[in-house]
Amino acid sequence: MKFPSIGDIATTAVVSIDIHSTFDETMSKMLHHEHRNIIVTDTNDFYIMSIIDILNVQDKDIGGDSTLCDLHLSKIPIINKDKNILNSLEFLNNSTEYIAVVNDDGSLYGLVTHTDITSNIDPDTLMDNYRLQDLLKLGRRMKWVNRDEKISHLLKDMVNNFYDNVVVVEDLKPIGIFTTKDIMRLIKNKTDLDVEINQHMSSPVDSIHKNSSIREALSFIKEKHYKRVIVVDDNGLLSGIITQKELISLSYSKWAILMKEYQDELSEINVMLQNKNIEYENIASTDSLTGLYNRHKFSQLYLSSYTSMVQRHNDMSLILLDIDYFKKVNDVYGHNAGDKTLVQVSHTILKILRNVDVVCRWGGEEFLIILPTADIEHAISIAEKLRKAIEDLCIDVVGKITASFGVSQVREGEEMQESIDRADKALYLAKDSGRNCVKCEADI
């Protein structure tokens, strides 16, 4: 093969630590090297410790002398440094950002990340007529807050919604940014988090105009060593954020040149990419743990179901359910038991629902269901069947569990979020009413 080897593109300046090290030792090493992630080594396996793990440790008040082997860290895949770069394609999906590169004896050689891909893209080959304003709609969700937002209120939202940064604005103009590195320093220094974010944000903010080209954005990221670019309009108002990863996905010019140079490899690459496209579509639509649809796919299916409801003058309802005391399951029995509980509940839901119904994993232990052609009475009946089926489950280690339900009927002319909000209010009423029950919008 004429493509480069994994060892040729790997980053060898990797910060790592043994799995038997303490949490405090790990934090100190991460801060010293100014890394928001660190590789944890354990004989033949490698793990990643991220800011999300640090926040979870903080939330559970785990002591700094606890060892990393006591934490539930994410294992990362391994690839030999002599393998061809094409062999890494199977790992480069939405759920795997890092690949450990090893020597023949299994020792750590380096790391392949999206940063390494960036360093192999020559900005001079990119087309100048693609502007950031054309790409903002492709960017991931952006979180922005006012300068008086309390950090303590913000952290939980960052963990639950997987934000790794927050832009601080004043009159919609970016005046600061609060990132995972800032969080690490505050936690390490045991800083009071019940303060306004403006006291610890990074300021001023480097931004780039929305009319800038992809070439300019990539050069900006390389020069500043940033993970993202903050984009503003003519008036300096916040237009959005585009991450390094998103820019990479839109920058395939170098790959096109390589494929022209190596025509004998083109058919092999096409076959691999076709297979990966199918896999990526599934990954982008489903929750990796339960196999249910994710929020993004649910929104698409809701729109098509809503259109059908309006055109055929049918009814449609929603069920929002939440597993009761799920945090206790994780705390008492561990996250593996929690994951097993979520999977069994998912299977139970699918057994009860009709073929036309749509269910997604809406949040950590929340599930959202579309019931086409079902009015509110029918939806309540289905919710009761689900409640009873979950109550009858007996899960290994955990034992018995229950769930609470909120039901709403979709109204013509309203936005999806309005229907969900009414189901959510009914769910909260079910929680306040003792849990393990069904409430509908009429009960609110």
For each residue, the residues with C-beta under 8 A, 3 or more apart:
1: 84 86 265
2: 261 262 265
3: 84 85 86 258 262 265
4: 8 9 84 85
5: 8 9 81 82 83 84 85
6: 9 10 79 80 81 82 83 84 85 87 88 99 101 112
7: 10 81 82 101 109 110
8: 4 5 85
9: 4 5 6 85 112 116 117 119 120
10: 6 7 81 101 109 110 111 112 116
11: 14 110 111 112 113 115 116
12: 109 110
13: 110
14: 11 39 108 110 111
15: 29 30 33 35 38 39
16: 38 39 40 41 108
17: 21 25 26 29 38 39 40 41 68
18: 21 40 41 42 68
19: 40 41 42 47 67 68 69
20: 67 68 69
21: 17 18 25 26 67 68
22: 25 26 64 65 66 67 68
23: 26 27 57 62 63 64 65 66 67 68 71
24: 27 28 64 65
25: 17 21 22 28 29
26: 17 21 22 23 29 30 38 40 49 68
27: 23 24 30 31 54 64 184 187 188
28: 24 25 31 32 188
29: 15 17 25 26 32 33 38
30: 15 26 27 33 34 35 36 37 38 49 184
31: 27 28 34 184 185 188
32: 28 29
33: 15 29 30
34: 30 31 181
35: 15 30 38
36: 30 50 51 164 179 180 181 184
37: 30 48 49 50 51 98
38: 15 16 17 26 29 30 35 48 49
39: 14 15 16 17 46 47 48 76 98 100 108 111
40: 16 17 18 19 26 46 47 48 49 68 73
41: 16 17 18 19 45 46 108
42: 18 19 45 46 47 69
43:
44: 106
45: 41 42 75
46: 39 40 41 42 75 76 78 100 108
47: 19 39 40 42 68 73 74 75 76
48: 37 38 39 40 73 74 76 98
49: 26 30 37 38 40 53 54 68 71 73
50: 36 37 53 54 74 180
51: 36 37 54 55 164 180 183 184
52: 55 56 159 162
53: 49 50 56 57 71 73
54: 27 49 50 51 57 58 183 184 187
55: 51 52 58 59 155 158 159 183 187
56: 52 53 59 60 159
57: 23 53 54 60 62 66 71
58: 54 55 61 187
59: 55 56 159
60: 56 57 331
61: 58
62: 23 57 66 70 71
63: 23 66
64: 22 23 24 27
65: 22 23 24
66: 22 23 57 62 63 70 71
67: 19 20 21 22 23 70
68: 17 18 19 20 21 22 23 26 40 47 49 71 73
69: 19 20 42
70: 62 66 67
71: 23 49 53 57 62 66 68
72: 334 335 336
73: 40 47 48 49 53 68
74: 47 48 50
75: 45 46 47
76: 39 46 47 48 96 98 99 100
77: 91 96 99 100
78: 46 99 100 101 102
79: 6 83 87 88 91 99 100 101 102 112
80: 6 83 101 102 103 104
81: 5 6 7 10 101 102 103 109 110
82: 5 6 7 104
83: 5 6 79 80 87 88
84: 1 3 4 5 6 87
85: 3 4 5 6 8 9 88
86: 1 3 89 268 269 272
87: 6 79 83 84 90
88: 6 79 83 85 91 92 99 112
89: 86 92 272 273 276
90: 87 276
91: 77 79 88 96 99
92: 88 89 96 99
93: 96 276 279 280 283
94: 280 283 284
95: 283 288
96: 76 77 91 92 93 99
97: 113 114
98: 37 39 48 76 111 112 113
99: 6 76 77 78 79 88 91 92 96 111 112 113
100: 39 46 76 77 78 79 108 111
101: 6 7 10 78 79 80 81 108 109 110 111 112
102: 78 79 80 81 106 107 108 109
103: 80 81 106 107 108 109
104: 80 82
105:
106: 44 102 103
107: 102 103
108: 14 16 39 41 46 100 101 102 103
109: 7 10 12 81 101 102 103
110: 7 10 11 12 13 14 81 101
111: 10 11 14 39 98 99 100 101 116
112: 6 9 10 11 79 88 98 99 101 116
113: 11 97 98 99 116 117
114: 97 117 118 244 245 248
115: 11 118 119 244
116: 9 10 11 111 112 113 119 120
117: 9 113 114 120 121 248
118: 114 115 121 218 221 222 244 247 248
119: 9 115 116 222
120: 9 116 117 254
121: 117 118 125 126 218 248 251 253 254
122: 125 126 254
123: 126 214 215 218 219 222
124: 215
125: 121 122 253 254 257
126: 121 122 123 130 213 214 215 218 251 253
127: 130 213 214 253
128: 213 214 215
129: 213
130: 126 127 134 135 213 214 250
131: 134 135 210 211 212 213
132: 135 136 208 209 210 211 212 213 214 217 229 231 239 242
133: 136 210 211 231 239
134: 130 131
135: 130 131 132 138 139 214 242 246 247 250
136: 132 133 139 210 231 239 240 242
137:
138: 135 246 250
139: 135 136 142 240 241 242 243 246
140: 241 243 246
141: 161 163
142: 139 167 240 241
143: 157 158 161 163 165 166 167
144: 166 167 168 169 174 238
145: 149 154 166 167 168 169 197
146: 149 168 169 170
147: 168 169 170 175 176 196 197 198 201
148: 196 197 198
149: 145 146 153 154 168 196 197
150: 153 154 193 194 195 196 197
151: 154 155 178 186 193 194 195 196 197 200
152: 155 193 194
153: 149 150 156 157
154: 145 149 150 151 157 158 166 178 197
155: 55 151 152 158 159 183 193
156: 153 159 160
157: 143 153 154 160 161 163
158: 55 143 154 155 161 162 163 164 166 183
159: 52 55 56 59 155 156 162
160: 156 157 363 364
161: 141 143 157 158
162: 52 158 159
163: 141 143 157 158 166
164: 36 51 158 179 180 227
165: 143 177 178 179 180 228 241
166: 143 144 145 154 158 163 177 178 179 197
167: 142 143 144 145 174 176 177 205 230 238 241
168: 144 145 146 147 149 174 175 176 177 178 197 198 201 203
169: 144 145 146 147 172 173 174 175 238
170: 146 147 173 175
171:
172: 169 237 238
173: 169 170 232 236 237 238
174: 144 167 168 169 177 205 207 230 232 238
175: 147 168 169 170 198 201 203 204 205
176: 147 167 168 197 198 201 202 203 204 205
177: 165 166 167 168 174 201 202 203 205 230
178: 151 154 165 166 168 182 183 197 200 201 202
179: 36 164 165 166 182 183 202
180: 36 50 51 164 165 183 184
181: 34 36 184 185
182: 178 179 185 186 200 201 202
183: 51 54 55 155 158 178 179 180 186 187
184: 27 30 31 36 51 54 180 181 187 188
185: 31 181 182 188 189 191
186: 151 182 183 189 191 193 200
187: 27 54 55 58 183 184 190 191
188: 27 28 31 184 185
189: 185 186
190: 187
191: 185 186 187 200
192: 195
193: 150 151 152 155 186
194: 150 151 152
195: 150 151 192 199 200
196: 147 148 149 150 151 199
197: 145 147 148 149 150 151 154 166 168 176 178 200 201
198: 147 148 168 175 176 201 203
199: 195 196
200: 151 178 182 186 191 195 197
201: 147 168 175 176 177 178 182 197 198
202: 176 177 178 179 182 205
203: 168 175 176 177 198
204: 175 176
205: 167 174 175 176 177 202 230
206: 224 226 230
207: 174 229 230 231 232 236
208: 132 212 216 217 220 229 230 231 232
209: 132 212 231 232 233 234
210: 131 132 133 136 231 232 233 239 240
211: 131 132 133
212: 131 132 208 209 216 217 220 231
213: 126 127 128 129 130 131 132 216 217
214: 123 126 127 128 130 132 135 217 218 247 250 251
215: 123 124 126 128 218 219
216: 208 212 213 219 220
217: 132 208 212 213 214 220 221 229 242 247
218: 118 121 123 126 214 215 221 222 247 251
219: 123 215 216 222 223
220: 208 212 216 217 223 224 226 229
221: 118 217 218 224 225 226 227 228 229 244 247
222: 118 119 123 218 219 225
223: 219 220
224: 206 220 221
225: 221 222
226: 206 220 221 229 244
227: 164 221 243 244
228: 165 221 241 242 243 244
229: 132 207 208 217 220 221 226 241 242 247
230: 167 174 177 205 206 207 208 238 241
231: 132 133 136 207 208 209 210 212 238 239 240 241 242
232: 173 174 207 208 209 210 235 236 237 238 239
233: 209 210 236 237 239
234: 209
235: 232
236: 173 207 232 233
237: 172 173 232 233
238: 144 167 169 172 173 174 230 231 232
239: 132 133 136 210 231 232 233
240: 136 139 142 210 231
241: 139 140 142 165 167 228 229 230 231
242: 132 135 136 139 217 228 229 231 246 247
243: 139 140 227 228 246 247
244: 114 115 118 221 226 227 228 247 248
245: 114 248 249
246: 135 138 139 140 242 243 249 250
247: 118 135 214 217 218 221 229 242 243 244 250 251
248: 114 117 118 121 244 245 251
249: 245 246
250: 130 135 138 214 246 247
251: 121 126 214 218 247 248 254
252: 255 256
253: 121 125 126 127 256 257
254: 120 121 122 125 251 257 258
255: 252 258 259
256: 252 253 259 260
257: 125 253 254 260 261
258: 3 254 255 261 262
259: 255 256 262 263 265 266 269
260: 256 257 263
261: 2 257 258
262: 2 3 258 259 265 266
263: 259 260 266
264:
265: 1 2 3 259 262 268 269
266: 259 262 263 269 270
267: 270 271
268: 86 265 271 272
269: 86 259 265 266 272 273
270: 266 267 273 274
271: 267 268 274 275
272: 86 89 268 269 275 276
273: 89 269 270 276 277
274: 270 271 277 278
275: 271 272 278 279
276: 89 90 93 272 273 279 280
277: 273 274 280 281
278: 274 275 281 282
279: 93 275 276 282 283
280: 93 94 276 277 283 284
281: 277 278 284 285
282: 278 279 285 286
283: 93 94 95 279 280 286 288
284: 94 280 281 294 296 297
285: 281 282 293 294 296 297
286: 282 283 291 292 293 294 297
287: 290 291 292 293 294 360 361
288: 95 283
289: 339 342 343 361
290: 287 342 343 346 361
291: 286 287 346
292: 286 287 346 350 359 360 361 367
293: 285 286 287 297 298 301 358 359 360 361
294: 284 285 286 287 297 298 360 361
295: 298 299 360 362
296: 284 285 299 300
297: 284 285 286 293 294 300 301 360
298: 293 294 295 301 302 358 360 362 368 370
299: 295 296 302 303 416
300: 296 297 303 304
301: 293 297 298 304 305 358 370
302: 298 299 305 306 358 370 416
303: 299 300 306 307 416
304: 300 301 307 308
305: 301 302 308 309 316 358 370 372
306: 302 303 309 310 316 410 416
307: 303 304 310 311
308: 304 305 311 312 314 372
309: 305 306 312 313 314 315 316 372 410 412
310: 306 307 313 412
311: 307 308
312: 308 309
313: 309 310
314: 308 309 372 373
315: 309 373 374 375 376 378 409 410
316: 305 306 309 370 371 372 373 374 409 410
317: 371 374 375 376 378 379 407 408 409 410
318: 368 369 370 371 379 407 408 409 410 419 420 423
319: 368 369 371 379 382 383 386 405 406 407 423
320: 362 366 367 368 369 405 406 407 408 420 423 424 426 427
321: 349 366 367 369 383 386 387 403 404 405 406 427
322: 326 365 366 367 403 404 427 431
323: 326 329 341 342 345 365 390 401 402 403
324: 401 402 403 404 431 435 436
325: 328 329 401 435
326: 322 323 329 330 338 341 364 365
327: 330 331
328: 325 331 332
329: 323 325 326 332 333 337 338 341 398 401
330: 326 327 333 334 335 337 338
331: 60 327 328
332: 328 329
333: 329 330 337 338 397 398
334: 72 330 337 338
335: 72 330 338 339
336: 72 339 340
337: 329 330 333 334 340 341 395 396 397 398
338: 326 329 330 333 334 335 341 342
339: 289 335 336 342 343
340: 336 337 343 344 395 396 397 398
341: 323 326 329 337 338 344 345 395 398 401
342: 289 290 323 338 339 345 346 361 365
343: 289 290 339 340 346 347
344: 340 341 347 348 393 395
345: 323 341 342 348 349 367 390 393 401 403
346: 290 291 292 342 343 349 350 359 361 367
347: 343 344 350 351
348: 344 345 351 352 386 389 390 393
349: 321 345 346 352 353 359 367 369 386
350: 292 346 347 353 359
351: 347 348 389
352: 348 349 382 385 386 389
353: 349 350 357 359 369 382
354: 357 371
355:
356: 372 373
357: 353 354 369 370 371 372 382
358: 293 298 301 302 305 369 370 372
359: 292 293 346 349 350 353 367 368 369 370
360: 287 292 293 294 295 297 298 367 368 369
361: 287 289 290 292 293 294 342 346 366 367
362: 295 298 320 366 367 368
363: 160 366
364: 160 326
365: 322 323 326 342
366: 320 321 322 361 362 363
367: 292 320 321 322 345 346 349 359 360 361 362
368: 298 318 319 320 359 360 362 420 423
369: 318 319 320 321 349 353 357 358 359 360
370: 298 301 302 305 316 318 357 358 359
371: 316 317 318 319 354 357 374 378 379 382
372: 305 308 309 314 316 356 357 358
373: 314 315 316 356
374: 315 316 317 371 378 379 382
375: 315 317 378 379 409
376: 315 317 379 380 407 408 409 440 441 442
377: 380 381
378: 315 317 371 374 375 381 382
379: 317 318 319 371 374 375 376 382 383 407 409 440
380: 376 377 383 384 407 438 440
381: 377 378 384 385
382: 319 352 353 357 371 374 378 379 385 386
383: 319 321 379 380 386 387 405 407 438
384: 380 381 387 388 438
385: 352 381 382 388 389
386: 319 321 348 349 352 382 383 389 390 403 405
387: 321 383 384 390 391 402 403 405 436 437 438
388: 384 385 391 392
389: 348 351 352 385 386 392 393
390: 323 345 348 386 387 393 401 402 403
391: 387 388 400 401 402 403 436
392: 388 389
393: 344 345 348 389 390 400 401
394: 399 400
395: 337 340 341 344 398 399 400 401
396: 337 340
397: 333 337 340
398: 329 333 337 340 341 395 401
399: 394 395
400: 391 393 394 395
401: 323 324 325 329 341 345 390 391 393 395 398
402: 323 324 387 390 391 435 436
403: 321 322 323 324 345 386 387 390 391 436
404: 321 322 324 427 430 431 435 436 437 438 439
405: 319 320 321 383 386 387 426 427 430 437 438 439
406: 319 320 321 422 423 424 425 426 427 428 429 430 438 439 440
407: 317 318 319 320 376 379 380 383 423 426 438 439 440 441
408: 317 318 320 376 419 420 422 423 426 440 441
409: 315 316 317 318 375 376 379 419 441
410: 306 309 315 316 317 318 414 419
411: 414 418 419
412: 309 310
413:
414: 410 411 418 419
415: 418 419
416: 299 302 303 306 419 420
417: 420 421
418: 411 414 415 421 422
419: 318 408 409 410 411 414 415 416 422 423
420: 318 320 368 408 416 417 423 424
421: 417 418 424 425
422: 406 408 418 419 425 426 441 444
423: 318 319 320 368 406 407 408 419 420 426 427 441
424: 320 406 420 421 427 428
425: 406 421 422 428 429 441 444
426: 320 405 406 407 408 422 423 429 430 439 440 441 443 444
427: 320 321 322 404 405 406 423 424 430 431 439
428: 406 424 425 431 432
429: 406 425 426 432 433 439 443 444
430: 404 405 406 426 427 433 435 437 438 439
431: 322 324 404 427 428 435
432: 428 429
433: 429 430 437 439
434: 437
435: 324 325 402 404 430 431
436: 324 387 391 402 403 404
437: 387 404 405 430 433 434
438: 380 383 384 387 404 405 406 407 430
439: 404 405 406 407 426 427 429 430 433 443 444
440: 376 379 380 406 407 408 426 443
441: 376 407 408 409 422 423 425 426 444
442: 376
443: 426 429 439 440
444: 422 425 426 429 439 441
